[in-house]
Amino acid sequence: MLSYRHSFHAGNFADVLKHTVQSLIIESLQQKPTPFVYVDTHSAAGRYNLSDSKSEKTGEYKQGIARLWHRNDIPELMRPYLSTVQALNPTDKLQYYPGSPMVAKTLIGHHNRMELTELHPTDIELLRQEFSGDRKVRIQQIDGYKGLKATLPPAQRRALVLIDPPYELKTEHDDAINGIVASHKRFATGIYALWYPMVSRAQVNRFCEKFAKQGIRNILRIELCVKADTNEFGMTGSGMIIVNPPWKLEQQMQQLLPWLTEQLKQDDSAKFTLEWLVPE
């Protein structure tokens, strides 16, 4: 299994994909004046210092956000995501990277609420410091799926739920499916965005096949692999499974994925997948 502590991997190629998709969904939700709630089940810390020992130990951001930071040919669809990174780095120096809660905070506006849950004792204290005094944000040290159950359905009747587990346990793929199925029964119209790592192609295929058999419709799969599949330990790509994606998201990712794959590839086997696990 993968042990995916965010602080070691902040700003890597997987974060670029995840936060690009997250930003596009939030931008879509912003098109309507009615409020929505952002729910993050595995929030981790709010921001990451790319110069600290954890980031420097892996250096993964150098193969991710650092490849895009000084480019002058960024597609317009990438602007919302990059604006969240620029908000933490007002100079040309790339020092900080936003976690998904900070990406959301930058984009959702002051009239929308955030529900954040995190179990790790160090990360939740950093998260609380980051959002101290913000009454639009509720932070709980609780299992993400239990917190999700208590949150749904939201009073706003519109929500983006981001589920980004560390995949430390063998049960986490099933836990994610079960959590979304239970949440969908309570709130069928919400947008659910689940991140997953590509470590074993066979495991991901089983995971996606099982997800598609849960009786939920309108499920889009977005995947970007920066190098060839391998049977060895290590992440070669990552993906997002989106339940009830905004209607423009498929078209937006059709435009972005070829460009992102070219910028983030680590060998010539890099590829992307964009498909409907279950159509609407």
Backbone bond lengths (Angstrom), bond angles and torsions (degrees), N, CA, C in turn:
res aa  C-N    CA-C-N  psi(-1)  N-CA   C-N-CA  omega(-1)  CA-C   N-CA-C  phi
1 M - - - 1.458 - - 1.530 110.93 -
2 L 1.301 114.99 156.30 1.458 121.48 177.35 1.522 109.35 -87.71
3 S 1.320 116.69 138.39 1.467 120.75 172.20 1.516 106.94 -108.20
4 Y 1.324 116.29 102.26 1.464 119.66 -168.17 1.521 110.54 -109.39
5 R 1.343 116.53 79.64 1.447 121.08 171.56 1.526 108.37 -79.30
6 H 1.326 116.37 123.99 1.457 121.36 -173.26 1.525 113.15 -56.72
7 S 1.324 116.51 -35.92 1.461 119.34 -174.13 1.523 113.11 -64.03
8 F 1.331 117.95 -24.52 1.459 120.69 178.60 1.526 112.03 -84.52
9 H 1.321 117.09 -18.86 1.463 120.64 -170.40 1.525 113.50 -120.75
10 A 1.321 117.18 6.52 1.466 120.55 -174.70 1.515 111.98 -55.85
11 G 1.337 115.54 131.80 1.447 121.41 176.36 1.513 115.19 81.43
12 N 1.331 117.74 7.94 1.460 119.12 -179.49 1.526 111.19 -77.33
13 F 1.324 117.23 -176.37 1.465 120.53 -176.33 1.519 112.03 -61.16
14 A 1.330 116.92 -32.93 1.465 120.35 179.18 1.524 110.96 -67.58
15 D 1.328 116.82 -39.77 1.467 120.40 176.73 1.526 111.25 -64.23
16 V 1.329 116.87 -38.56 1.462 119.34 179.53 1.524 110.08 -59.92
17 L 1.325 117.35 -45.84 1.463 120.26 178.55 1.525 111.03 -65.25
18 K 1.320 116.16 -50.39 1.469 121.07 -175.88 1.524 111.61 -59.12
19 H 1.308 116.63 -47.38 1.464 119.94 -175.53 1.527 112.44 -77.67
20 T 1.320 117.16 -24.73 1.467 119.18 171.35 1.519 110.24 -65.37
21 V 1.327 116.52 -47.57 1.471 120.60 178.76 1.527 110.54 -63.44
22 Q 1.324 117.30 -45.12 1.460 121.46 177.92 1.526 111.13 -56.74
23 S 1.321 116.99 -44.86 1.465 121.41 -178.08 1.523 111.34 -64.81
24 L 1.318 117.26 -41.83 1.461 120.49 179.64 1.527 111.56 -64.88
25 I 1.319 116.85 -37.90 1.470 119.97 177.88 1.524 110.21 -65.82
26 I 1.323 117.28 -44.74 1.467 120.09 179.76 1.524 110.55 -63.67
27 E 1.333 116.98 -41.90 1.461 120.01 176.97 1.518 111.27 -59.22
28 S 1.317 116.87 -37.59 1.462 120.82 178.12 1.529 110.97 -67.22
29 L 1.326 116.92 -43.52 1.462 120.29 178.01 1.522 111.55 -62.14
30 Q 1.323 116.66 -31.26 1.460 121.43 -179.62 1.528 112.83 -70.11
31 Q 1.325 117.48 -12.42 1.461 120.00 -178.09 1.522 112.28 -69.79
32 K 1.330 117.22 -20.63 1.459 121.09 176.23 1.524 109.56 -103.64
33 P 1.326 117.46 145.27 1.468 119.55 -176.03 1.527 113.94 -75.54
34 T 1.333 117.89 -17.38 1.462 120.25 -177.89 1.528 110.47 -71.19
35 P 1.324 117.65 142.57 1.469 121.08 -175.68 1.528 112.51 -70.08
36 F 1.316 114.39 160.61 1.462 121.35 174.47 1.517 108.61 -141.23
37 V 1.325 116.15 168.25 1.457 120.96 177.88 1.523 108.78 -117.32
38 Y 1.322 115.33 140.70 1.456 121.59 174.97 1.522 107.74 -102.90
39 V 1.326 116.78 126.63 1.463 122.75 -178.18 1.522 108.59 -119.58
40 D 1.323 116.70 127.67 1.467 122.20 -178.65 1.526 107.70 -125.31
41 T 1.346 116.91 110.96 1.467 120.44 -171.42 1.525 113.17 -80.74
42 H 1.319 117.82 -24.58 1.467 122.09 -179.05 1.531 107.49 -132.61
43 S 1.316 115.65 72.43 1.467 121.22 -165.31 1.516 114.52 -70.63
44 A 1.338 117.39 -32.09 1.467 122.26 -173.67 1.537 109.67 57.01
45 A 1.339 117.58 -151.15 1.461 120.54 -178.49 1.528 109.86 -85.81
46 G 1.308 116.02 163.03 1.460 119.80 -176.54 1.517 114.18 -75.46
47 R 1.331 116.40 -37.06 1.465 120.81 -179.14 1.520 108.54 -144.95
48 Y 1.349 115.24 164.87 1.455 120.85 -177.29 1.520 109.53 -134.49
49 N 1.319 114.96 135.97 1.455 121.40 176.60 1.526 108.16 -88.05
50 L 1.307 116.36 113.62 1.459 120.58 -176.15 1.523 112.76 -73.16
51 S 1.335 116.07 -5.66 1.464 120.18 177.66 1.520 112.64 -98.83
52 D 1.342 117.35 -1.81 1.465 118.11 -177.38 1.529 110.53 -79.05
53 S 1.322 115.28 173.51 1.473 120.34 -172.07 1.521 112.51 -64.80
54 K 1.342 117.52 -33.02 1.457 119.80 -177.58 1.519 110.86 -69.75
55 S 1.325 116.61 -46.44 1.456 119.64 178.58 1.528 111.79 -67.10
56 E 1.316 116.25 -39.78 1.463 119.57 -179.29 1.527 111.61 -69.38
57 K 1.326 116.30 -28.54 1.466 119.60 179.77 1.517 111.23 -61.74
58 T 1.326 116.89 -40.62 1.466 120.57 -178.88 1.526 112.02 -97.29
59 G 1.324 117.01 -34.41 1.462 121.19 -178.36 1.521 113.66 62.70
60 E 1.334 117.22 22.05 1.460 119.84 -173.13 1.526 113.07 -67.75
61 Y 1.306 117.28 -27.33 1.460 119.54 179.89 1.526 111.83 -62.59
62 K 1.339 116.69 -24.05 1.459 120.24 -179.95 1.523 111.75 -67.04
63 Q 1.337 115.97 -24.48 1.461 121.12 176.22 1.531 111.75 -97.86
64 G 1.328 115.92 8.30 1.451 120.82 -178.97 1.509 111.69 -125.36
65 I 1.335 116.93 -106.53 1.460 121.35 -174.65 1.533 111.84 -60.35
66 A 1.327 118.20 -32.60 1.465 119.97 -178.33 1.527 111.67 -63.09
67 R 1.311 118.04 -27.19 1.468 120.81 178.53 1.533 112.34 -71.14
68 L 1.323 115.67 -21.09 1.461 119.93 -177.47 1.522 112.93 -102.39
69 W 1.327 116.75 -16.13 1.460 121.72 -164.61 1.520 113.39 -59.09
70 H 1.305 118.82 -42.65 1.458 120.93 -175.68 1.531 113.08 -108.59
71 R 1.297 116.74 15.14 1.468 118.95 179.80 1.530 109.80 -74.57
72 N 1.317 116.08 146.57 1.466 120.53 178.25 1.526 112.41 -109.77
73 D 1.338 115.97 11.86 1.464 120.12 179.77 1.529 111.57 -121.15
74 I 1.327 115.89 32.52 1.461 120.80 -178.00 1.527 109.97 -67.09
75 P 1.342 118.60 129.09 1.465 120.16 176.02 1.526 111.23 -60.55
76 E 1.315 116.41 146.75 1.461 120.99 -178.13 1.523 111.79 -57.80
77 L 1.318 117.15 -32.92 1.467 120.54 -179.45 1.529 112.58 -66.43
78 M 1.336 117.38 -16.95 1.461 120.93 178.14 1.519 112.39 -85.45
79 R 1.336 117.50 -11.57 1.463 120.77 -173.09 1.531 113.86 -59.91
80 P 1.346 119.58 -43.11 1.469 118.18 179.53 1.532 112.29 -58.36
81 Y 1.322 116.23 -44.24 1.465 119.69 178.76 1.526 111.17 -63.52
82 L 1.319 116.83 -50.18 1.460 119.57 -177.06 1.523 112.42 -64.53
83 S 1.332 116.67 -27.55 1.465 119.00 177.09 1.526 111.42 -64.00
84 T 1.332 116.80 -29.65 1.469 119.51 179.59 1.523 111.12 -73.15
85 V 1.319 117.23 -31.06 1.462 120.79 175.75 1.525 109.79 -75.39
86 Q 1.315 116.67 -41.21 1.463 120.78 179.75 1.524 111.63 -64.64
87 A 1.331 117.25 -29.66 1.465 120.41 179.20 1.526 111.70 -61.74
88 L 1.334 117.21 -28.12 1.465 121.60 179.09 1.524 112.16 -95.05
89 N 1.337 116.46 -8.48 1.464 121.11 -176.58 1.524 109.42 -134.54
90 P 1.328 117.93 76.98 1.463 120.82 -174.71 1.525 114.25 -68.58
91 T 1.327 117.86 -16.89 1.463 120.71 175.67 1.526 108.92 -100.33
92 D 1.310 116.44 -176.81 1.464 120.88 179.85 1.521 112.80 -71.97
93 K 1.329 117.37 -16.05 1.454 120.75 -177.14 1.520 110.55 -77.46
94 L 1.328 116.86 131.08 1.457 122.72 176.19 1.518 108.57 -92.37
95 Q 1.332 116.21 102.41 1.461 120.44 -177.13 1.518 113.01 -117.26
96 Y 1.329 117.17 -35.75 1.467 120.63 -176.03 1.522 110.87 -118.72
97 Y 1.317 114.24 149.53 1.460 119.41 176.43 1.520 108.46 -128.56
98 P 1.337 118.27 135.76 1.461 120.51 -178.47 1.523 112.39 -81.30
99 G 1.330 116.08 136.89 1.454 119.51 166.50 1.520 109.23 -74.27
100 S 1.312 116.90 172.47 1.463 119.82 -176.97 1.533 113.05 -58.95
101 P 1.336 120.59 -35.13 1.474 118.09 175.64 1.526 113.39 -62.02
102 M 1.344 117.14 -37.00 1.458 119.88 178.86 1.520 111.54 -73.29
103 V 1.329 116.94 -33.99 1.462 119.73 173.63 1.522 108.98 -58.71
104 A 1.324 115.64 -46.87 1.466 119.85 -179.87 1.521 111.51 -63.99
105 K 1.335 117.21 -44.78 1.466 120.30 -177.51 1.524 111.44 -58.86
106 T 1.324 116.70 -39.28 1.460 120.83 -178.47 1.520 111.76 -65.58
107 L 1.343 116.97 -30.54 1.452 120.93 -169.60 1.528 115.71 -104.51
108 I 1.331 119.23 -24.92 1.476 118.40 -167.64 1.522 114.38 -81.58
109 G 1.312 118.93 -17.00 1.458 119.76 -179.20 1.522 112.21 86.12
110 H 1.299 116.76 168.04 1.465 121.90 -172.01 1.527 113.59 -80.16
111 H 1.334 118.68 -13.25 1.458 119.89 -175.78 1.522 112.80 -94.22
112 N 1.334 118.15 -0.58 1.458 121.60 -179.12 1.517 111.43 -109.33
113 R 1.319 115.85 145.55 1.455 122.05 -176.08 1.527 111.38 -93.10
114 M 1.347 114.45 159.93 1.457 121.62 175.09 1.524 108.94 -130.15
115 E 1.321 116.07 135.78 1.471 123.59 175.94 1.524 107.07 -118.41
116 L 1.328 117.28 112.11 1.454 122.23 -174.80 1.523 110.64 -118.24
117 T 1.316 116.42 132.86 1.470 120.66 176.33 1.526 109.42 -128.47
118 E 1.323 115.07 144.12 1.462 121.93 179.66 1.521 108.31 -158.65
119 L 1.332 117.00 139.98 1.464 121.62 -179.44 1.529 112.99 -98.79
120 H 1.307 118.00 -32.06 1.463 120.24 -172.96 1.530 110.06 -65.08
121 P 1.342 117.79 126.22 1.478 120.76 -173.19 1.525 114.30 -62.57
122 T 1.321 118.08 -35.97 1.462 120.19 178.69 1.515 111.27 -72.60
123 D 1.327 116.05 -46.37 1.464 120.02 -177.36 1.516 112.21 -64.00
124 I 1.330 117.40 -38.76 1.464 117.54 -176.22 1.526 111.07 -70.10
125 E 1.316 117.80 -30.98 1.462 118.97 176.57 1.524 110.94 -68.12
126 L 1.326 116.78 -39.52 1.464 120.26 175.53 1.515 110.87 -64.59
127 L 1.316 116.31 -38.74 1.460 121.20 178.97 1.525 110.35 -64.12
128 R 1.323 116.61 -44.06 1.465 120.47 179.39 1.530 111.42 -64.10
129 Q 1.312 117.45 -37.88 1.465 120.43 176.58 1.523 110.71 -63.44
130 E 1.320 116.20 -41.08 1.466 121.17 -176.61 1.524 111.69 -64.27
131 F 1.336 116.52 -36.24 1.457 120.65 -174.72 1.527 112.73 -109.68
132 S 1.314 116.32 17.89 1.458 121.02 -179.19 1.531 111.22 -56.73
133 G 1.329 115.82 129.05 1.454 121.25 177.40 1.516 114.95 85.30
134 D 1.328 118.24 -4.67 1.470 121.00 179.86 1.526 108.74 -88.91
135 R 1.322 116.84 104.83 1.458 121.32 -174.80 1.527 113.17 -77.46
136 K 1.320 116.90 -5.79 1.464 120.52 175.35 1.531 111.47 -86.78
137 V 1.331 116.26 -1.79 1.457 120.80 -176.44 1.526 109.63 -120.46
138 R 1.346 115.71 127.68 1.462 120.66 172.98 1.522 108.12 -111.69
139 I 1.338 116.05 129.57 1.461 122.47 -178.33 1.522 108.40 -119.36
140 Q 1.339 116.63 129.04 1.453 121.50 -179.68 1.525 110.61 -129.86
141 Q 1.318 115.81 137.79 1.469 120.96 172.88 1.516 107.52 -90.53
142 I 1.313 115.25 90.27 1.455 121.82 -172.57 1.525 108.48 -156.21
143 D 1.311 116.73 155.75 1.457 120.31 173.56 1.523 109.89 -54.96
144 G 1.321 116.04 132.37 1.463 120.28 -173.21 1.513 114.14 -58.97
145 Y 1.318 117.55 -37.61 1.463 120.08 -177.72 1.526 111.56 -74.29
146 K 1.338 116.58 -33.53 1.463 119.30 174.22 1.529 110.44 -66.98
147 G 1.325 115.65 -41.45 1.458 119.06 176.95 1.516 111.90 -64.22
148 L 1.322 116.65 -36.26 1.459 121.08 178.89 1.520 111.02 -65.12
149 K 1.314 116.28 -42.87 1.464 121.00 179.58 1.523 110.94 -59.67
150 A 1.327 116.40 -38.68 1.464 120.33 -178.69 1.524 112.47 -75.47
151 T 1.332 116.91 -20.76 1.463 121.53 -175.63 1.523 112.84 -86.67
152 L 1.327 116.38 -29.98 1.464 121.07 -173.26 1.520 112.32 -100.06
153 P 1.331 117.08 145.22 1.462 127.12 -4.28 1.525 110.96 -77.49
154 P 1.324 117.88 146.19 1.462 120.52 -178.42 1.522 111.18 -78.82
155 A 1.306 115.12 154.99 1.468 119.74 178.38 1.523 110.95 -62.28
156 Q 1.329 116.98 -29.41 1.466 121.22 -177.57 1.524 112.47 -72.53
157 R 1.324 117.81 -20.16 1.474 123.72 -178.56 1.520 113.31 64.93
158 R 1.317 117.94 10.21 1.459 123.11 173.18 1.528 107.39 -137.62
159 A 1.348 116.02 136.13 1.464 117.96 -176.69 1.519 110.85 -159.15
160 L 1.334 113.77 147.31 1.455 122.01 164.22 1.519 107.07 -112.09
161 V 1.324 116.36 123.78 1.457 122.40 177.53 1.522 107.91 -110.95
162 L 1.333 116.75 115.90 1.463 121.60 176.54 1.523 108.79 -101.02
163 I 1.330 115.83 125.57 1.460 122.31 -179.68 1.528 107.13 -119.27
164 D 1.309 115.52 115.15 1.470 121.68 -169.98 1.527 109.21 -136.40
165 P 1.349 117.89 69.72 1.467 120.62 -174.28 1.527 112.15 -71.14
166 P 1.341 117.20 161.69 1.468 120.32 177.12 1.525 113.06 -79.23
167 Y 1.329 117.66 -13.36 1.471 122.77 -178.80 1.527 111.23 54.94
168 E 1.324 114.95 45.69 1.459 121.24 177.40 1.521 111.72 -87.70
169 L 1.330 117.23 -24.18 1.461 122.41 -175.57 1.521 110.52 -109.53
170 K 1.312 116.88 151.28 1.455 121.40 -179.70 1.526 112.22 -64.58
171 T 1.324 116.36 -21.82 1.463 120.44 -176.97 1.526 113.59 -87.41
172 E 1.332 118.50 -3.51 1.465 119.34 -167.93 1.524 113.82 -66.75
173 H 1.330 118.18 -32.67 1.459 119.07 176.03 1.527 110.37 -63.80
174 D 1.329 115.99 -45.90 1.462 119.82 178.64 1.525 111.13 -67.66
175 D 1.329 116.89 -37.61 1.471 120.18 178.13 1.526 110.42 -59.85
176 A 1.333 116.07 -40.85 1.466 120.14 -179.54 1.529 110.80 -64.98
177 I 1.328 116.08 -45.85 1.470 119.39 178.71 1.517 110.40 -61.25
178 N 1.322 116.10 -48.27 1.472 119.81 -178.84 1.518 111.65 -61.98
179 G 1.343 116.35 -38.44 1.455 119.78 179.50 1.513 112.28 -64.90
180 I 1.332 116.88 -40.10 1.455 120.07 179.59 1.522 111.05 -71.87
181 V 1.328 117.15 -40.39 1.473 120.09 178.68 1.524 110.36 -60.61
182 A 1.333 116.85 -46.94 1.466 120.40 179.62 1.524 111.17 -63.58
183 S 1.330 117.05 -39.71 1.466 120.84 179.81 1.522 111.07 -68.79
184 H 1.324 116.33 -38.96 1.469 120.79 -179.80 1.525 110.86 -63.73
185 K 1.312 117.14 -33.24 1.466 120.04 177.22 1.530 111.09 -66.38
186 R 1.321 116.37 -33.32 1.456 120.89 179.84 1.524 112.16 -83.34
187 F 1.336 115.76 -30.37 1.467 120.36 -172.93 1.531 108.22 -150.28
188 A 1.316 115.77 84.63 1.465 121.36 -170.17 1.513 113.62 -74.15
189 T 1.313 118.25 -19.86 1.471 120.51 -175.59 1.522 113.66 -94.93
190 G 1.312 118.10 -1.21 1.455 120.27 178.83 1.520 112.22 -70.04
191 I 1.332 116.09 158.58 1.460 122.05 173.93 1.525 107.33 -95.60
192 Y 1.332 116.27 123.51 1.459 122.16 179.87 1.528 108.37 -114.97
193 A 1.323 116.61 123.09 1.461 122.29 -178.39 1.525 108.75 -119.47
194 L 1.317 116.46 111.73 1.463 122.65 -177.12 1.519 110.12 -110.18
195 W 1.335 116.68 123.98 1.460 122.07 175.65 1.519 109.82 -90.13
196 Y 1.335 115.88 143.63 1.463 119.73 173.94 1.525 110.04 -141.90
197 P 1.346 117.28 149.40 1.465 120.99 177.57 1.527 110.42 -90.44
198 M 1.312 116.41 150.82 1.454 121.36 171.51 1.524 108.15 -99.51
199 V 1.311 115.37 100.89 1.462 122.05 175.72 1.522 109.30 -115.03
200 S 1.323 115.68 -47.11 1.458 122.28 177.74 1.525 108.86 -123.48
201 R 1.330 117.33 118.94 1.462 120.70 179.63 1.524 111.02 -60.69
202 A 1.317 117.15 -41.58 1.468 120.32 -179.11 1.522 110.74 -62.54
203 Q 1.329 116.89 -41.22 1.462 120.45 -179.99 1.520 111.28 -66.05
204 V 1.332 117.55 -43.03 1.456 120.59 179.06 1.524 110.95 -64.79
205 N 1.321 117.44 -39.31 1.464 119.77 177.39 1.517 111.57 -62.10
206 R 1.329 116.75 -43.53 1.478 120.17 177.39 1.522 110.72 -62.41
207 F 1.317 115.28 -42.34 1.456 121.94 179.71 1.527 111.17 -59.71
208 C 1.322 116.60 -48.38 1.462 120.74 -178.92 1.527 111.42 -67.38
209 E 1.321 117.05 -39.22 1.470 120.52 177.60 1.529 110.95 -62.73
210 K 1.323 116.31 -41.48 1.459 119.75 179.13 1.523 110.84 -66.89
211 F 1.317 116.50 -41.22 1.465 120.79 179.27 1.528 110.09 -59.85
212 A 1.325 116.37 -41.23 1.461 121.31 -176.58 1.527 112.64 -68.17
213 K 1.320 117.50 -15.35 1.468 121.45 -177.14 1.528 113.17 -98.44
214 Q 1.331 117.73 11.06 1.460 120.85 -173.92 1.528 114.05 -87.79
215 G 1.308 117.28 -0.76 1.462 119.90 178.67 1.516 114.19 84.96
216 I 1.324 117.22 11.01 1.467 121.91 177.28 1.526 107.98 -99.46
217 R 1.296 116.32 135.98 1.461 120.45 179.13 1.538 110.59 -103.83
218 N 1.324 114.79 169.64 1.470 121.59 174.75 1.528 111.17 65.86
219 I 1.345 115.31 60.99 1.466 121.84 -177.79 1.524 109.11 -121.26
220 L 1.320 116.16 118.23 1.460 123.14 179.85 1.527 109.78 -105.14
221 R 1.323 115.95 138.29 1.474 121.87 177.64 1.518 109.11 -113.56
222 I 1.330 115.45 129.95 1.468 122.85 178.90 1.521 107.12 -126.29
223 E 1.321 117.60 122.61 1.470 120.04 -177.09 1.518 110.10 -139.36
224 L 1.326 115.20 139.96 1.460 121.28 176.56 1.515 108.14 -133.21
225 C 1.336 116.48 119.53 1.461 122.06 177.01 1.519 108.61 -111.00
226 V 1.323 116.39 126.13 1.462 120.54 -173.71 1.522 112.51 -90.08
227 K 1.318 116.68 -9.50 1.460 120.93 176.15 1.519 109.35 -155.78
228 A 1.321 116.64 177.31 1.453 121.56 -173.51 1.526 111.69 -66.15
229 D 1.336 116.06 148.78 1.455 120.77 172.33 1.528 109.52 -57.98
230 T 1.325 114.80 150.40 1.462 119.61 -179.58 1.516 109.34 -145.16
231 N 1.312 117.07 157.53 1.458 122.35 174.69 1.520 111.29 -92.93
232 E 1.319 116.91 -0.71 1.452 121.27 179.82 1.527 109.99 -88.50
233 F 1.333 116.16 167.16 1.461 121.03 179.16 1.516 109.78 -69.55
234 G 1.312 115.29 139.52 1.462 119.58 176.83 1.503 111.19 134.03
235 M 1.322 116.23 150.65 1.456 122.18 -176.68 1.524 109.93 -91.80
236 T 1.317 116.15 124.56 1.459 121.12 179.86 1.519 112.62 -104.27
237 G 1.309 117.01 -6.36 1.456 122.17 -179.76 1.504 109.87 -177.19
238 S 1.311 115.96 -174.86 1.459 120.67 177.11 1.519 108.70 -157.98
239 G 1.309 115.24 167.52 1.452 118.97 -178.57 1.510 112.47 -148.70
240 M 1.313 114.24 171.09 1.460 122.71 176.22 1.526 107.65 -130.58
241 I 1.317 115.74 135.05 1.459 122.04 171.36 1.523 106.86 -110.77
242 I 1.317 115.90 120.49 1.458 121.26 -173.46 1.529 109.16 -115.34
243 V 1.317 116.01 119.29 1.467 122.04 172.75 1.534 108.02 -93.30
244 N 1.303 116.43 129.72 1.476 122.94 -177.12 1.530 112.50 60.30
245 P 1.334 118.23 52.03 1.465 119.35 -179.75 1.519 111.06 -65.09
246 P 1.329 118.07 150.29 1.468 120.21 171.56 1.527 109.52 -55.20
247 W 1.298 116.49 148.39 1.456 120.04 -171.15 1.527 112.95 -63.31
248 K 1.334 117.56 -24.77 1.463 120.37 -179.16 1.526 113.51 -86.59
249 L 1.320 118.22 -10.85 1.461 119.84 -169.24 1.527 112.46 -63.70
250 E 1.315 118.33 -41.77 1.463 119.93 179.69 1.529 110.53 -59.15
251 Q 1.307 117.47 -47.05 1.457 121.34 -179.90 1.526 111.09 -63.94
252 Q 1.329 117.06 -40.54 1.459 120.68 179.11 1.527 111.50 -62.21
253 M 1.329 116.30 -42.67 1.459 119.41 -179.40 1.523 111.65 -73.52
254 Q 1.317 118.06 -27.96 1.466 120.13 172.65 1.520 110.50 -60.02
255 Q 1.317 116.27 -35.68 1.459 120.59 178.50 1.526 112.40 -76.51
256 L 1.334 116.73 -38.26 1.459 120.56 -172.18 1.518 114.51 -85.26
257 L 1.313 118.18 -35.70 1.460 120.15 -170.50 1.535 113.89 -61.08
258 P 1.326 119.99 -41.06 1.474 117.46 176.50 1.528 112.71 -60.28
259 W 1.323 116.79 -41.52 1.465 120.95 179.51 1.530 111.03 -66.90
260 L 1.334 116.87 -46.11 1.459 120.34 179.92 1.521 111.36 -62.47
261 T 1.314 116.55 -41.14 1.462 120.09 179.71 1.516 110.93 -61.58
262 E 1.316 116.33 -41.43 1.461 120.45 179.49 1.531 111.26 -65.73
263 Q 1.320 117.66 -39.65 1.461 120.82 -177.29 1.521 112.76 -75.23
264 L 1.322 117.37 -32.45 1.463 121.04 -171.77 1.522 113.83 -103.10
265 K 1.303 118.58 -4.64 1.464 120.63 -174.57 1.528 111.11 -61.67
266 Q 1.330 114.35 145.26 1.458 121.26 177.03 1.528 112.26 -111.79
267 D 1.314 117.11 -10.61 1.461 122.26 167.35 1.528 108.28 -156.72
268 D 1.310 116.34 177.54 1.464 120.19 -174.06 1.525 113.31 -76.58
269 S 1.326 117.55 -0.20 1.465 121.11 176.34 1.523 112.32 -88.55
270 A 1.324 117.42 -0.56 1.467 120.75 -178.35 1.522 110.39 -56.38
271 K 1.321 115.61 142.34 1.467 120.43 -177.24 1.516 109.43 -157.69
272 F 1.329 115.71 167.45 1.464 120.39 176.21 1.518 109.49 -133.48
273 T 1.323 114.06 159.66 1.462 122.14 177.02 1.516 108.41 -130.13
274 L 1.308 116.67 133.44 1.455 122.55 174.54 1.518 106.56 -138.62
275 E 1.324 116.15 108.74 1.455 119.52 -174.93 1.521 110.58 -152.28
276 W 1.328 114.54 159.45 1.456 120.98 174.36 1.525 108.88 -91.15
277 L 1.337 115.64 114.91 1.472 118.62 172.87 1.527 108.57 -65.47
278 V 1.323 115.20 -43.94 1.461 122.22 175.38 1.518 107.44 -140.62
279 P 1.323 118.42 123.16 1.461 119.46 179.22 1.526 111.47 -72.53
280 E 1.319 115.49 169.49 1.461 120.42 -177.80 1.514 110.64 -66.65
